[in-house]
Amino acid sequence: MGRMPRAALVQPSATSSRRFCGSSPLRPSRASALRRVAAVLLLAAAVALPCAVLYRAAVDATAPVYIPRARRPLLQWDPPPLPPVEVPAEDDDADPFPTDDLVSEDLRLELVLQEASMDNKTVILTTLNAAWASPGSVIDLFIDSFRSGVGTSSLLRHLVIVAFDWKAYKRCVKIHPYCFALTTEDVDFSEEKRFQTSGYLEMMWKRLDFLRLVLEKGYSFVFSDAHIMWFRNPFPFFYSDGDFQIACDHYVGNATDLRNIANGGFNYVKSNDQSIEFYKFWYSSRFSYPGYHDQDVFNFIKHDPYTTDIGLTIKFLSTSYFGGICEPSRDLNKVCTMHANCCIGLQSKIHDLRIMMEDWRNYMSMPPSLKSFGALSWRVPQNCRKSWSLINIIASNFIPLTTGVHLIFGKSTLAYM
């Protein structure tokens, strides 16, 4: 017996009857309609929920895993700091890093530079001894300036504090993730080193040799004395074509003029063959100029033919942006850094640095209209006034000569050439 046509088995639906026959079947009850809607919603939920779970699992499988960083509540940054170093009790001043363990020291330096480095292998360096490390002293003001500056707080993650003694190192690891203990055999750098004393000179030359080592490891750096306040990100104001860029006690108005009086407390140096060779030459020149510190020797050797032969490009940074007590950056709308230079004595520096920070906070609290008007200026120097005034009187009454002339103030040199 033949199978009936499929069409014959299909019963006309309400819709088809209405469409083709013109008849209107009885309207389903309201309860029946609600049951159908509920069934559709349940079906959609049953399909959507597994899909959402599968999608979330796929996303989570490819997303980076977040690992809480040590000290994150303090500075809020990545990458993580180095593993913590066990610090002995406060009354234990023994240095845990033996001075003859050069391999260990080199490895520690490489690790801390790697952790703190920017993507282009640039770090920010400062040095610290116990005299400047006590709470409320210079190092606290230094770090506070980064947190209060414009575009500077994020730069703290690239700062390495180089401690000259164990007391300074113990203090550093309490306040900052990236610390390095620079060991020196048979030399105590913990006390305040007055300007131009033998301890001061030895510390300055030790610092210079360390900076040469950083360059040799392939890292460029901004070196900053701790008594320099950072108020703006300085990187946009560096020269793109300068191998060695240095701040000035006195700026004559031209970035390439060798008559600029350099200050070794702030410089930006790119790691290359020229800068490495120059730092070797600079360090060895201490024997040619005994009794002078690195800054004075630089002001001598910047004219040396060998510096030209090396091919080093030197740029001097304008005091309009990189100022100090010697020659202030007078426009607070431009200032990047302010240096407590031309000031002798730790307490005098701390006093005037605190005033700088107060002036900066007052500036930051001003409305934009008053900021642009330049209604605020620095109140310093105060305690630093005596040394600042004497140096400025000497400089203002000295007439530059075309031949090499050095003005000796004690062992500190103002070099006009």
PADOMI-976791 format. One record per residue (C-alpha): residue number from 1; chain; z negated, y negated, x negated. Coordinates in Angstrom, 2 decimals. Each point is the difference from the previous one (the first is absolute). Layout:
N
NODE:NUM:A:Z:Y:X
...
This chain:
417
NODE:1:A:0.00:0.00:0.00
NODE:2:A:1.00:-3.34:-1.44
NODE:3:A:-2.61:-2.58:-1.11
NODE:4:A:-0.33:-3.00:2.21
NODE:5:A:1.13:-3.32:-1.45
NODE:6:A:-2.84:-1.88:-1.77
NODE:7:A:0.61:-3.03:2.14
NODE:8:A:-0.85:2.01:3.02
NODE:9:A:-3.45:0.81:-1.38
NODE:10:A:-0.97:-3.54:-0.66
NODE:11:A:-1.88:-1.61:2.89
NODE:12:A:0.83:-3.61:0.61
NODE:13:A:-2.71:-2.32:-1.27
NODE:14:A:-1.40:-2.88:1.91
NODE:15:A:1.94:-2.35:-2.21
NODE:16:A:3.28:1.85:0.36
NODE:17:A:-0.38:0.30:3.74
NODE:18:A:-0.65:-3.67:0.28
NODE:19:A:2.89:-0.88:-2.32
NODE:20:A:2.68:2.27:1.42
NODE:21:A:-1.02:0.76:3.57
NODE:22:A:-1.41:-3.29:0.94
NODE:23:A:-3.17:1.63:1.39
NODE:24:A:-3.50:-1.11:-1.06
NODE:25:A:-2.52:2.83:-0.51
NODE:26:A:-3.63:-0.48:0.82
NODE:27:A:-1.80:-2.26:-2.59
NODE:28:A:-2.45:2.07:-2.13
NODE:29:A:-3.65:-0.76:0.50
NODE:30:A:-1.77:-2.56:-2.23
NODE:31:A:-2.22:2.71:-1.49
NODE:32:A:3.06:2.06:-0.95
NODE:33:A:1.53:-2.99:-1.80
NODE:34:A:-3.18:-0.65:-1.93
NODE:35:A:-0.13:3.65:-1.04
NODE:36:A:3.51:-0.21:-1.40
NODE:37:A:-0.78:-3.21:-1.95
NODE:38:A:-3.13:1.56:-1.47
NODE:39:A:1.95:3.08:-1.03
NODE:40:A:2.57:-2.14:-1.82
NODE:41:A:-2.71:-1.98:-1.82
NODE:42:A:-1.80:3.16:-1.08
NODE:43:A:3.23:1.45:-1.30
NODE:44:A:0.76:-3.18:-1.99
NODE:45:A:-3.51:-0.02:-1.49
NODE:46:A:0.28:3.66:-0.93
NODE:47:A:3.21:-0.70:-1.91
NODE:48:A:-1.06:-3.32:-1.59
NODE:49:A:-3.40:1.02:-1.34
NODE:50:A:1.20:2.78:-2.34
NODE:51:A:2.81:-2.27:-1.21
NODE:52:A:-2.46:-2.76:-0.84
NODE:53:A:-2.23:2.44:-1.89
NODE:54:A:2.95:1.37:-1.98
NODE:55:A:1.22:-3.52:-0.84
NODE:56:A:-3.44:-1.12:-1.18
NODE:57:A:-0.31:3.06:-2.18
NODE:58:A:3.40:-0.70:-1.57
NODE:59:A:-0.94:-3.62:-0.74
NODE:60:A:-3.37:0.95:-1.47
NODE:61:A:1.62:2.57:-2.24
NODE:62:A:2.17:-2.64:-1.68
NODE:63:A:-2.47:-2.94:0.00
NODE:64:A:-1.96:-0.76:-3.17
NODE:65:A:-3.55:1.26:-0.05
NODE:66:A:-2.56:-2.80:-0.11
NODE:67:A:-2.83:0.59:-2.45
NODE:68:A:-2.90:-2.47:0.06
NODE:69:A:-0.18:-1.93:-3.28
NODE:70:A:-3.15:-0.50:-1.97
NODE:71:A:-1.37:-3.53:0.26
NODE:72:A:2.44:-0.80:2.80
NODE:73:A:-2.60:-2.07:1.94
NODE:74:A:-0.45:-2.24:-3.08
NODE:75:A:3.54:-1.00:-0.88
NODE:76:A:2.26:1.79:2.52
NODE:77:A:2.76:1.20:-2.27
NODE:78:A:2.18:2.87:-1.18
NODE:79:A:0.34:1.73:-2.43
NODE:80:A:-3.50:1.38:-0.54
NODE:81:A:-2.15:-1.04:-2.93
NODE:82:A:-0.66:2.33:-2.88
NODE:83:A:-2.68:2.66:0.45
NODE:84:A:-3.44:-1.58:-0.27
NODE:85:A:-1.66:-0.02:-3.40
NODE:86:A:-3.60:1.08:-0.16
NODE:87:A:-2.02:-3.08:-0.89
NODE:88:A:-3.39:0.53:-1.61
NODE:89:A:-3.20:-1.69:1.13
NODE:90:A:-0.35:-3.75:-0.37
NODE:91:A:-2.27:0.35:-3.02
NODE:92:A:2.41:2.31:-1.79
NODE:93:A:2.38:-2.08:-2.10
NODE:94:A:1.53:2.86:-1.96
NODE:95:A:3.77:-0.05:-0.06
NODE:96:A:1.27:3.35:1.39
NODE:97:A:3.43:-0.45:-1.62
NODE:98:A:-0.12:0.75:-3.74
NODE:99:A:1.97:-2.49:-2.05
NODE:100:A:1.67:2.70:-2.05
NODE:101:A:1.44:1.77:3.05
NODE:102:A:3.31:-1.83:-0.10
NODE:103:A:1.87:2.66:1.97
NODE:104:A:-2.44:-0.27:2.90
NODE:105:A:0.13:-3.81:-0.06
NODE:106:A:3.79:0.00:-0.03
NODE:107:A:0.10:2.39:2.95
NODE:108:A:-2.50:-2.08:1.96
NODE:109:A:2.08:-3.11:-0.63
NODE:110:A:3.22:1.70:1.10
NODE:111:A:-1.63:1.23:3.21
NODE:112:A:-1.48:-3.35:1.01
NODE:113:A:3.24:-1.87:-0.76
NODE:114:A:1.98:2.51:2.02
NODE:115:A:-2.33:-0.28:2.98
NODE:116:A:-0.08:-3.80:0.02
NODE:117:A:3.64:-0.62:-0.82
NODE:118:A:2.50:-1.69:2.28
NODE:119:A:3.30:1.77:0.66
NODE:120:A:1.56:-1.77:-3.00
NODE:121:A:-2.82:1.11:-2.35
NODE:122:A:-1.77:-3.36:-0.02
NODE:123:A:-3.79:-0.33:-0.01
NODE:124:A:-2.47:-2.88:0.07
NODE:125:A:-2.61:0.11:-2.77
NODE:126:A:-3.22:-1.81:-0.71
NODE:127:A:-2.83:0.62:-2.43
NODE:128:A:-3.74:0.06:0.59
NODE:129:A:-3.21:0.21:-1.97
NODE:130:A:-3.58:0.26:1.20
NODE:131:A:-0.61:-3.75:-0.21
NODE:132:A:2.73:-0.63:2.59
NODE:133:A:-0.73:3.08:2.11
NODE:134:A:-3.36:-0.72:1.61
NODE:135:A:-0.04:-0.52:3.79
NODE:136:A:1.03:-3.53:0.92
NODE:137:A:1.55:-0.58:-3.41
NODE:138:A:3.61:-0.48:-1.06
NODE:139:A:1.44:3.35:1.10
NODE:140:A:-1.23:-0.46:3.58
NODE:141:A:1.60:-3.43:0.19
NODE:142:A:3.22:1.43:-1.45
NODE:143:A:0.28:2.75:2.61
NODE:144:A:-1.06:-2.38:2.77
NODE:145:A:2.88:-2.32:-0.88
NODE:146:A:2.49:2.84:0.65
NODE:147:A:-1.54:0.59:3.41
NODE:148:A:0.09:-3.70:0.86
NODE:149:A:3.47:-0.79:-1.35
NODE:150:A:3.39:-0.11:1.68
NODE:151:A:1.79:3.33:-0.44
NODE:152:A:-2.43:1.15:-2.70
NODE:153:A:-2.36:2.47:1.67
NODE:154:A:2.57:2.81:-0.17
NODE:155:A:0.34:-0.57:-3.76
NODE:156:A:-3.53:1.36:-0.52
NODE:157:A:1.41:3.51:0.33
NODE:158:A:1.94:-0.63:-3.24
NODE:159:A:-2.90:-1.48:-1.97
NODE:160:A:-1.52:1.93:-2.91
NODE:161:A:-3.29:-1.34:-1.38
NODE:162:A:-0.38:0.83:-3.69
NODE:163:A:-3.68:0.22:-0.94
NODE:164:A:-1.01:-0.79:-3.57
NODE:165:A:-3.39:1.70:0.31
NODE:166:A:-1.75:2.64:2.07
NODE:167:A:-2.09:-2.45:2.04
NODE:168:A:3.17:-1.78:1.09
NODE:169:A:1.63:3.32:0.85
NODE:170:A:-2.97:1.07:2.16
NODE:171:A:0.25:-3.25:1.91
NODE:172:A:3.77:0.31:0.34
NODE:173:A:-0.02:3.43:1.66
NODE:174:A:-2.37:-1.35:2.64
NODE:175:A:2.33:-2.79:1.09
NODE:176:A:3.54:1.15:-0.82
NODE:177:A:1.96:3.28:-0.05
NODE:178:A:1.98:-0.51:-3.21
NODE:179:A:-2.16:-0.40:-3.09
NODE:180:A:0.61:0.93:-3.62
NODE:181:A:-2.61:0.21:-2.75
NODE:182:A:1.48:-1.38:-3.24
NODE:183:A:-2.14:1.47:-2.72
NODE:184:A:-0.66:-1.81:-3.28
NODE:185:A:-1.91:1.65:-2.81
NODE:186:A:-3.02:-1.83:-1.45
NODE:187:A:0.68:-3.20:1.98
NODE:188:A:-2.13:-1.26:2.90
NODE:189:A:2.11:-2.08:2.38
NODE:190:A:-2.60:-0.07:2.78
NODE:191:A:-1.52:-3.44:-0.74
NODE:192:A:1.62:-3.34:0.71
NODE:193:A:2.42:-0.82:-2.81
NODE:194:A:-0.03:-3.72:-0.64
NODE:195:A:3.35:-1.59:-0.70
NODE:196:A:1.23:0.49:-3.59
NODE:197:A:-2.94:2.14:-1.16
NODE:198:A:0.81:3.14:-1.98
NODE:199:A:-0.79:2.16:3.03
NODE:200:A:2.31:-2.08:2.16
NODE:201:A:2.86:0.30:-2.49
NODE:202:A:-0.43:3.75:-0.34
NODE:203:A:0.03:0.39:3.78
NODE:204:A:3.20:-2.04:0.34
NODE:205:A:1.83:2.02:-2.63
NODE:206:A:-1.23:3.27:1.51
NODE:207:A:1.39:-1.16:3.31
NODE:208:A:3.37:-0.88:-1.51
NODE:209:A:0.37:3.39:-1.65
NODE:210:A:-0.83:1.68:3.30
NODE:211:A:2.72:-1.97:1.78
NODE:212:A:2.48:1.17:-2.64
NODE:213:A:-0.97:3.59:0.83
NODE:214:A:0.63:-0.59:3.72
NODE:215:A:3.49:-1.29:-0.80
NODE:216:A:0.71:3.03:-2.17
NODE:217:A:-0.88:2.25:2.93
NODE:218:A:2.82:-1.66:1.95
NODE:219:A:-2.10:-2.20:2.26
NODE:220:A:0.65:-3.69:0.53
NODE:221:A:-3.07:-2.05:0.79
NODE:222:A:-1.50:-3.24:1.18
NODE:223:A:-3.05:-0.64:-2.12
NODE:224:A:-2.57:-2.37:1.46
NODE:225:A:-3.33:-1.11:-1.38
NODE:226:A:-2.75:0.68:2.54
NODE:227:A:-0.83:-3.72:0.13
NODE:228:A:3.37:-0.69:1.63
NODE:229:A:0.05:-0.34:3.78
NODE:230:A:3.03:1.47:1.80
NODE:231:A:0.92:-2.17:2.99
NODE:232:A:3.62:1.08:0.57
NODE:233:A:2.17:2.95:-0.93
NODE:234:A:1.49:-1.08:-3.36
NODE:235:A:2.90:2.45:-0.15
NODE:236:A:2.49:-2.20:1.90
NODE:237:A:-0.64:-2.73:-2.58
NODE:238:A:0.74:2.04:-3.11
NODE:239:A:3.37:-0.32:-1.74
NODE:240:A:2.41:2.89:0.45
NODE:241:A:1.35:-0.37:-3.54
NODE:242:A:-3.28:-0.29:-1.92
NODE:243:A:-1.27:2.88:-2.14
NODE:244:A:-3.22:-1.84:-0.79
NODE:245:A:-1.37:-2.66:2.36
NODE:246:A:-3.21:-1.84:-0.76
NODE:247:A:-2.18:-2.68:1.60
NODE:248:A:-0.75:-3.30:-1.71
NODE:249:A:-2.91:-2.25:-0.83
NODE:250:A:2.59:-2.77:-0.13
NODE:251:A:3.50:0.19:1.50
NODE:252:A:2.66:-2.45:-1.20
NODE:253:A:2.35:0.53:2.94
NODE:254:A:2.46:2.58:-1.34
NODE:255:A:-0.52:3.76:0.20
NODE:256:A:1.75:0.68:-3.32
NODE:257:A:-1.45:-2.88:-2.03
NODE:258:A:-2.08:1.39:-2.86
NODE:259:A:-2.15:-3.13:0.04
NODE:260:A:-1.77:1.41:3.05
NODE:261:A:-3.58:0.92:-0.92
NODE:262:A:-0.37:3.61:1.06
NODE:263:A:-3.14:1.60:1.37
NODE:264:A:-0.30:3.74:-0.59
NODE:265:A:-2.29:0.47:3.00
NODE:266:A:2.91:0.47:2.40
NODE:267:A:3.37:1.56:-0.73
NODE:268:A:2.66:2.19:1.54
NODE:269:A:1.69:2.37:-2.44
NODE:270:A:2.82:2.45:0.64
NODE:271:A:-0.09:3.28:-1.86
NODE:272:A:3.04:0.18:-2.28
NODE:273:A:0.84:0.31:-3.69
NODE:274:A:-0.21:-3.76:-0.50
NODE:275:A:-3.46:-0.44:1.49
NODE:276:A:-1.44:3.07:-1.76
NODE:277:A:1.26:-1.20:-3.38
NODE:278:A:-1.32:-3.49:0.67
NODE:279:A:-3.49:1.28:0.81
NODE:280:A:-0.02:1.97:-3.24
NODE:281:A:1.03:-3.13:-1.89
NODE:282:A:-2.56:-2.10:1.85
NODE:283:A:-2.84:2.40:-0.77
NODE:284:A:0.93:0.31:-3.67
NODE:285:A:0.14:-3.81:-0.31
NODE:286:A:-3.79:-0.20:0.33
NODE:287:A:-0.13:0.69:-3.75
NODE:288:A:2.28:-2.96:-0.68
NODE:289:A:-2.29:-2.32:2.00
NODE:290:A:-3.56:1.25:-0.60
NODE:291:A:-2.66:-1.56:2.20
NODE:292:A:2.36:-0.84:2.86
NODE:293:A:0.15:1.75:3.32
NODE:294:A:3.10:1.49:1.60
NODE:295:A:0.88:-3.14:1.98
NODE:296:A:0.03:-2.20:-3.10
NODE:297:A:2.02:2.56:-1.94
NODE:298:A:2.56:0.15:2.80
NODE:299:A:0.41:-3.78:-0.16
NODE:300:A:0.75:0.47:-3.72
NODE:301:A:2.37:2.97:0.12
NODE:302:A:2.05:-1.19:3.00
NODE:303:A:1.95:-2.02:-2.60
NODE:304:A:0.34:2.87:-2.46
NODE:305:A:3.63:1.07:-0.62
NODE:306:A:-1.01:3.61:0.51
NODE:307:A:-0.88:-0.74:3.63
NODE:308:A:3.57:-1.19:0.48
NODE:309:A:1.40:2.99:-1.90
NODE:310:A:-1.83:2.38:2.33
NODE:311:A:1.98:-1.45:2.89
NODE:312:A:-3.08:-0.70:2.13
NODE:313:A:0.52:-2.43:2.88
NODE:314:A:-3.09:-2.19:0.32
NODE:315:A:-0.69:-2.03:3.14
NODE:316:A:-2.91:-2.40:0.46
NODE:317:A:-1.49:-0.19:3.48
NODE:318:A:-0.42:-3.42:1.59
NODE:319:A:-3.51:-1.25:0.62
NODE:320:A:1.23:-1.16:3.42
NODE:321:A:-0.33:3.65:1.03
NODE:322:A:-2.19:1.49:-2.73
NODE:323:A:-2.59:-2.67:-0.66
NODE:324:A:-3.46:-0.27:-1.44
NODE:325:A:-2.74:-2.43:-0.87
NODE:326:A:2.02:-1.11:-3.03
NODE:327:A:2.89:-1.01:2.23
NODE:328:A:-0.61:0.70:3.71
NODE:329:A:2.57:1.14:2.51
NODE:330:A:-0.45:-3.07:2.18
NODE:331:A:1.94:1.09:3.08
NODE:332:A:-1.96:2.61:1.93
NODE:333:A:3.20:0.80:1.91
NODE:334:A:1.50:1.32:-3.25
NODE:335:A:-2.87:1.34:-2.07
NODE:336:A:0.08:3.70:-0.90
NODE:337:A:-2.82:0.18:-2.52
NODE:338:A:-2.72:-2.25:-1.39
NODE:339:A:-1.59:0.72:-3.37
NODE:340:A:-3.47:-1.03:-1.18
NODE:341:A:1.47:-0.88:-3.39
NODE:342:A:-1.11:-2.96:-2.12
NODE:343:A:-3.52:1.07:0.95
NODE:344:A:-2.58:1.50:-2.32
NODE:345:A:-2.95:2.00:1.30
NODE:346:A:-0.30:2.68:2.67
NODE:347:A:-2.26:-1.95:2.35
NODE:348:A:2.28:-3.06:-0.12
NODE:349:A:2.97:2.19:0.88
NODE:350:A:-1.80:1.70:2.89
NODE:351:A:-1.15:-3.35:1.40
NODE:352:A:3.48:-1.52:0.02
NODE:353:A:1.69:3.21:1.18
NODE:354:A:-2.25:0.01:3.06
NODE:355:A:1.03:-3.57:0.73
NODE:356:A:3.66:1.03:-0.31
NODE:357:A:-0.56:2.73:2.56
NODE:358:A:-1.74:-2.44:2.37
NODE:359:A:2.89:-2.45:-0.34
NODE:360:A:2.50:2.78:0.70
NODE:361:A:-1.83:1.16:3.12
NODE:362:A:-0.16:-3.59:1.24
NODE:363:A:3.75:-0.27:-0.55
NODE:364:A:0.69:3.26:1.85
NODE:365:A:-2.05:-1.18:2.99
NODE:366:A:2.02:-3.21:0.36
NODE:367:A:2.72:-0.37:2.67
NODE:368:A:3.58:0.28:-1.33
NODE:369:A:0.65:-3.72:0.45
NODE:370:A:-2.82:-0.92:-2.36
NODE:371:A:0.99:2.71:-2.47
NODE:372:A:3.53:-1.37:-0.28
NODE:373:A:-1.37:-3.51:-0.35
NODE:374:A:-1.94:1.07:-3.10
NODE:375:A:-3.29:-1.41:1.19
NODE:376:A:-2.15:2.21:-2.23
NODE:377:A:-0.28:0.28:-3.79
NODE:378:A:-2.20:1.87:-2.47
NODE:379:A:-3.50:-1.22:-0.69
NODE:380:A:-0.15:1.64:-3.43
NODE:381:A:-0.79:-0.42:-2.78
NODE:382:A:-3.71:-0.66:0.41
NODE:383:A:-2.05:2.11:-2.40
NODE:384:A:3.17:0.51:-2.03
NODE:385:A:0.59:-3.75:-0.19
NODE:386:A:-1.23:-0.55:-3.58
NODE:387:A:2.30:2.50:-1.69
NODE:388:A:2.87:-0.90:2.34
NODE:389:A:-0.33:-3.73:-0.70
NODE:390:A:-0.16:0.39:-3.76
NODE:391:A:3.09:2.19:-0.18
NODE:392:A:1.97:-2.29:2.32
NODE:393:A:-0.97:-3.09:-2.01
NODE:394:A:1.29:1.68:-3.16
NODE:395:A:3.21:1.15:1.67
NODE:396:A:0.75:-3.32:1.72
NODE:397:A:-0.39:-1.96:-3.24
NODE:398:A:2.14:2.32:-2.06
NODE:399:A:3.69:-0.85:-0.42
NODE:400:A:2.27:3.05:-0.40
NODE:401:A:1.99:0.02:-3.22
NODE:402:A:3.32:1.61:-0.73
NODE:403:A:-1.44:1.91:-2.93
NODE:404:A:-2.64:2.68:0.41
NODE:405:A:-3.44:-1.52:0.49
NODE:406:A:-3.18:1.78:1.04
NODE:407:A:-3.00:-1.72:1.43
NODE:408:A:-3.13:1.94:-0.91
NODE:409:A:-2.98:-0.23:2.34
NODE:410:A:-2.56:2.22:-1.71
NODE:411:A:1.95:3.22:-0.23
NODE:412:A:1.86:-0.68:3.23
NODE:413:A:3.48:-1.32:-0.49
NODE:414:A:2.03:-2.36:2.10
NODE:415:A:3.44:0.59:-1.45
NODE:416:A:2.61:-2.72:0.53
NODE:417:A:3.28:0.83:-1.69
